[in-house]
Amino acid sequence: MDETRLVVAAAEARAAALADGDGARLADLLHEDFRWTSHLGETYRRSDYIRRNTEGHTVWRLQRLVDPDVVVVGDTAVLRAEVEDVVLSHRGEPETFCMPVTQVWVRATGTWRCLAGHAGPRR
């Protein structure tokens, strides 16, 4: 499998971990120095991101990457895609959001891990 496909597979595994609320699996896919900027402009370090996305603040049902485009340079990759996010509203009803996302992935000891990302603006 070429590196581009490996990066997309890692990004899809990250999305599945979100949807499953699996903090341990999500942690395995995020670099220790991970940073995220949300579509609201909020920034999170790795531990806060995992907690907020797996312990009930945001309850995920699905994240789907649409037409991912990946550029790999050495041990760094940038993935750009549209995402379709399905999360539960505060009323417990599914809501769907679409937005662009950019993720930076780094390869260490043969494994791709997400170092940073940005989502938004929401459409």
C-alpha positions in Angstrom: 0.0 0.0 0.0 1.4 3.4 -0.9 1.9 6.1 1.8 -1.0 8.2 0.6 -3.4 5.3 1.2 -1.8 4.6 4.6 -2.4 8.2 5.7 -6.1 8.0 4.5 -6.5 4.7 6.3 -5.1 6.3 9.5 -7.4 9.3 9.1 -10.4 7.0 8.6 -9.3 5.0 11.8 -9.2 8.3 13.7 -12.7 9.1 12.5 -14.0 5.6 13.5 -12.4 6.0 16.9 -14.3 9.3 17.3 -17.6 7.7 16.2 -17.0 4.8 18.6 -16.0 7.0 21.5 -12.9 4.9 21.9 -10.4 7.1 23.8 -7.6 4.5 23.8 -7.8 3.9 20.1 -7.9 7.7 19.5 -4.9 8.2 21.7 -2.9 5.7 19.7 -3.6 7.7 16.5 -2.6 11.1 17.9 0.9 12.3 18.3 2.0 13.1 21.8 2.3 16.8 20.8 -1.1 16.9 19.0 -3.0 20.2 18.7 -6.5 20.8 17.2 -8.4 23.9 16.3 -12.2 23.5 16.1 -14.6 25.1 13.7 -15.4 27.5 16.5 -11.7 28.6 16.8 -11.2 26.7 20.1 -7.8 25.0 20.5 -7.1 21.7 22.3 -4.1 19.7 23.3 -4.2 15.9 23.0 -5.6 15.1 26.4 -8.4 17.7 26.2 -9.3 16.7 22.7 -9.6 13.0 23.7 -11.6 13.8 26.8 -14.0 16.2 25.0 -14.6 13.7 22.1 -15.0 10.5 24.1 -16.4 11.4 27.5 -19.7 13.0 26.6 -19.0 16.6 25.7 -19.4 15.8 22.0 -21.2 12.5 21.3 -20.2 11.3 17.8 -22.1 9.0 15.6 -20.1 9.3 12.4 -17.3 11.2 10.7 -16.9 10.6 7.0 -14.0 11.9 4.9 -15.2 13.1 1.5 -12.6 13.2 -1.3 -9.5 13.2 0.8 -6.4 14.7 -0.9 -3.0 13.9 0.6 0.4 15.2 0.0 3.3 13.2 1.5 6.8 14.7 1.9 9.2 12.4 3.7 7.7 11.5 7.1 5.1 14.3 7.0 1.7 14.3 5.3 -1.0 16.9 4.9 -4.6 15.6 4.4 -7.3 17.9 3.1 -10.9 16.8 2.9 -14.5 17.7 3.4 -16.0 15.9 6.4 -19.5 14.9 7.2 -19.9 14.9 11.0 -23.0 13.4 12.7 -23.2 14.2 16.4 -25.9 14.1 19.0 -27.5 17.5 19.8 -28.1 18.6 23.4 -31.6 17.1 22.9 -30.1 13.8 22.0 -31.0 14.0 18.3 -28.5 13.5 15.5 -27.3 16.6 13.7 -25.1 16.6 10.6 -22.4 19.2 9.9 -20.2 19.5 6.8 -17.0 21.4 6.7 -13.4 21.4 5.4 -10.7 19.8 7.5 -6.9 19.8 7.3 -4.8 17.3 9.2 -1.0 17.1 9.5 0.3 13.5 9.9 3.8 12.5 10.9 5.3 9.0 10.5 7.3 7.7 13.5 8.6 4.2 13.7 6.6 3.3 10.7 3.2 4.5 12.1 1.3 7.6 10.9 0.0 9.7 13.8 -2.0 13.0 13.6 0.1 15.9 14.8 -2.4 18.7 14.2 -5.6 19.6 12.6 -8.1 22.3 11.8 -11.8 22.1 11.0 -14.1 24.7 9.6 -15.8 26.8 8.8 -19.0 24.9 9.2 -21.3 24.9 6.2 
